[in-house]
């Protein structure tokens, strides 16, 4: 885990959901009207095999429209470096490969242990850590997310399934995903929408997928390239980026329309994204590290340069937005957590005193606590801090 985001973009594409630019640039809007019948796979049996998807089941009609989108470049008014008041929980004295943390309704933390093929759990009241081996785990557990009923869902990229764990019964159920055009889907990111559907990125299958947790039915919307990052907007649009290729995009599930916004740097690595209370899309570019905000109503992309700290160029990974509208992200280059306050246009960098371990991912609890993962070959840690 002690790697740079540049290494993440190749190494973590095999190990995890790696989604990893220049402050002033032009952005070209490419609208793809994809006329497809979204593929439906019925996986009602849950653990029963799902048939491979025939390549003839989709047909794409592309219409490309070029147009300039207004771009603003913004520099922070201030940058501050502080020592974080944090508490660490030692998950392991070896590198179990802690992934993306998820917070359940009780405020407890769930996380994948990729290198150990386990689902991990931290009881925040007792500090006790428990792990369960994954069914048919192939060292590819990615994102985890909790549903309203308290079940924990996770993506197993290499085993090509989405899994559900019932903490009360301590029972796993898996939903095999099959293939698209002969390729396994390779799920990575996960997020629920308001209706309770579970959306995911199919990084290996070049698609956005939706799983109905009640029936196991699966729908797929093919994309031109591998998606990275995932955010469900209040209006129902599904936002995503490309790990490589410099693109962000949205899917309208009701019409099947996919709109892509092509970044000027075709090598830009979109890593992580989230929607704020105003409906604006925030996302990180990994390396060179930059924070961006896209306003879908105006087509304006605002680029925020991230300061270089201690001579270390910014390299950004996971991003989340707190209840006050502050944007949090991990700067692996600076080895810090960072808070950007949009109104004040200010950055605060939090030193974690983790050397030689590096932070990787974060999640924000309903209480406002910032949970993060960190680790290297000597050990893995789950940490918490309050701003």
N, C-alpha and C positions, 0 to 999 in steps of 0.2 A: 504493500500500500504506500510505500514511501517513493512515489513516482511523480513526475510532473504531468500536467494535463496533456502535454504533447505526447507523452508516453501513453496516457490514458486513451488517446484517440485511436491508437492501434492496439495497445495491450488490453484495454478495457472493452474494446469491441469484442474481444474474445472472452474477457473475464466479467464485464459488467456493462451497464448502459452508459457507455461513454458518449457524451454529446459535447463535444467540446465546441481587433481588426483595425483600424485606421479610423480616425475620428471624423473625418469629413469625406463623404462619398455620395454618389448618386445611387438611387435605388429604383430598379425597373420593376414595374408590376406586370406579372404575366398571369392572365386569367385563363385557367384551364376548365372548360366546361366538359366534364367527363360524363358522358351519357352511358351510364352502366346500370344494370340491374345488380345492386349489391348482392354479392354471393351469400347465400344462406346455407349454413351447415347446421344440421340438427344434431346436437351432442347430448341429447336428453339423458343418455345413459351415464353421463359423467365420466366414469372410468372406462367405458367401452370405446374401442377404436373409432376414429372418425375418418371417413373416406377422404382420399386426396381430392383436391379441387381440380376439375377439368379445366384446361386452359381455354376451352371454347365457351366457358360460362360467363365471360366478361367481354365487352366490346367498348373501346374507348374512342370517342369522337372529340378531338382536341381543337379548340379555337384559341388562338394566341393573340392577345392585344397588348401592344407595348405602350407604355406611358410613363412619364416622369412622376415620381412621388416626392413631395417636399421633405427635405432632410435638414434637421437642425443639429448642430454640434454644441455641446454644453460642457463647460469645465466647472468643477466644484468650486464653491466659494471658499470652503475650508476643508482641511483634512486633519484628523487628530488620531494619534496612536495612544492607546491606553492598555494597561494590564488587565486582562479579564479576570473577574472573580468567578471561577469555574470549579466544578466538582467532577472528578473522573471515576468511572466504574471500569475496573479491569475485566474485560470480557475473556481475555486469554493471554497467556504469556508467550503464545506463538501467533503467527499470522493466520487467523481464521478467515480473513477477508471480509470484514464488516462492510455492508452495503448501505442502502438508503433506509434510514429509520422511519417508522410510522408510529403515530400516537393513537391509542385507542380511547374509548369514551371515558375510561377511568384515569387517563393520563399516563398509563403505562406504555412502555416502549417495546416495539417489535422490530426485528431486523434480521436480514439474511446473513448467514455465515457462509459465504461462497466457497471458500477453500476447505470447509469442513462438511459441506452438504447438509447444513442444518438451518432450522428456523429458530432464532434466539428471542428471548423475552426477558425484560427487566421489570421487576416489580418495584416501582419507585418508592413505595412505602417501606419496604423491608430491605431493598437493595439486593435481593436475591435474583440470580441469573439462572434461567432454565433454557435448555435447548432440546429440540426434537429433530431426529433424522428425517430427511425428506423422502417420500416414496419415489423410487426411481430417480433419485437425485443424480445429476450429471455435472455437478460443480458449475451450475449456471443460474443460481438464484439471483434475481435482480431486484426490482422494486417490491415493496410490501405496502399494503393499504388496509385499513380497517373499515368494515361496513357498519351500518346502523344497528345491526343485531349483535355486534361484537365479534363476528367472524373475521379472521385475518386472511387476506388474499395475497398471493405472491405470483411472480412470473418466473418460470424456470426455462431460460432461453435454450439451453442445449438439449434438455429433455422435451422441449417444444410443447409445454403445457402451461395452463394457469391452474394454480392450486388454491384450495380453501382449507383453512384449519379452524375447527370449532374448539375454542379453549375450554368450554364447559365439558364437552364429551371427550376432548383430546383425540379427535378423529380427523384425518385428512380425507379430502376428496380431490381428484384431479380431473381437469377438463382438457383432454388432448385436442390439439389444434389442427392437425392434418397439414396439408401443403397447399400452396398457391403456385400454379404454373410449374409444378415439379419441385418447388423449394419449400423447406420447412419455414414456418412463420418466424420463429425466434423472438418471442415476446420480451419486451423490456420494461417500458414505462406503463403504469397503471393509474387510472383515476375514475372515480364514480361520477355520474351526472345526477341531476336532480331527480330523475325517474328511477334511479337505482341500477341503471345499466353500467357495466364495467367496460371502460374503453382502454385500449392498449395499442402500443406501437409494435408492429411486426417488422422488426429491423432486418431480418433475413429474407422475409417475404415481400418487402417493399409495399407495405399496406398499412392502413389504419383499421383496427378491428374493434368489434363491440360484442361482448358476451352478455347474454341474459342470464343472471345468476339463478333465476327461478326455473327456467326450462333447459338451460344449456345451449340454447340456439346461438349461433355465431353468424355475424355479418362482417364482410370485408369490403373495404374500398381501396382498390389498388392505387399506388402512387408511382410516379416515374423513377423514384429513388428511395433509398433507405431513410425512414423517418427517425427523428431524434427529439426528445423533449415532448411534453404533452400537457395541455391545459384545456379544461372545459370551461367555456364562457357562460355567463348567466343567460345569454340569448340562445344557447344550445349549440353554438359553433364549436368545433373541435380544432384547436390550434396545435401546430407541430412545427418542427424545424428539420433541417438536414444535418447529419453529423459532418458531412463534407459536401461541398457544392454551393454553400452560401445562399440558403433559401429558408424562408419561413412561409407557412401556409395555413389555410383554414379549410375545413370540411363542413358543409351544410348537410347534415344527415337526412333532412327532409327532401332535398332535391338532388343530392349526390354531387352538387357543384363543389369543385375544389379550386381554390384561388391561391396561387403561388406568388410570393413577392421575392424577387431575386436580388440578393445583395450584390454590390459591386465587386467585392472580393469573392471570387468563385471558390476560394479555398477556405472561406470562413466556416468555423466549426460551431454551430449552435449547440449549446450544451443543455441548458435547463430553462424553463419558462413558467410564468405564473400570471394570473389576471388580477388586477387591483380592483378596488371597489367601484372605480369609474369605468371599468370595462377596458382599460388599457393593458396591453400585453407587454410584460417585462421579460427580457431574456438575457442570458449571458453568452458571450462568445469566448471560447476557451483561450486560444493562443494565436496572436497576441490578445490579451484579455481586454474585454470591453463590455460595458453594461449598456443595453439598448432598451428603448421604450417605443412601442408602435401603437398609434392611435387608429383603430380601424375606421372610425367615423370620418376622419379627415385625410387618411392615407399618409400621415406624417410619421416619420421615424426620427426619434431623437437619440443621438449617440452621446453617451456620457464617458468621457475618458476617465480611466481609473489610475490614480497616482502610483508611481513606482515607490515602494517602501524598502529602505535599507539596500537600495541598489538592485532589488529583485523585481524583474519585470512581472506585471500582473498576469496570472494564469487562472482563469475562473472556472468554477464547476457549479455545484448545486445552488439554486436560488429559491427563496420563499418570501412571502410578504406577510408582515404581522398585522394585528388588528388596528394599529395606528397608521398604517400605510407606509411604514418604513420597509425598504427592500434589503433583505439579507442575502448574502452569498458567501461562498468560500473562495478565498484567494490562495490557491495552493502555492503560487509563486512566492507570496509574502509569508506563507505559513500562518495565516490569520483568518478569522471570521471578520466580515465587513458589514456595516450597516450604512445604507445610503438613505438620507432623509430628503425626499423630493422638494418639499417646501423650502427648506433651508439650503438646499443644494450642497449638502455637507456629507463627508464620509467620516466614519469612525472605524478605525482598525483595532481589533482586539487581539492582543498577544495572548496565546494560550499556554505558553511555557510547556510545550510538549516534546521538545527536542529529544531524540531525533525523529519522533513521529510526525506525520503530516495530517492535517484535517482533510476530509474528503467530501462528506455529505452532511446535510442538516435538515431539521424539521422543527416547526414551531408548534408548541403545545397550546391548547386553549387558554392556559394560564399566562401565556406570553413567554414561558421559558424556552430557550433556544437549545435544542439537542443537536449534538454533532458526533460524527464518527472520526476516529483518527487511528493510525496504526502504521506499523512497519513489520519487518521480520521478527523483531523482538517482542511484539505484543500488539494487541488491539484494544482500543478504549472507546467507551461510550461516555460522552461528556455532556454537562448541562451548565448553562450560565444564564444570568439575567442581565439585561442591559441597564 
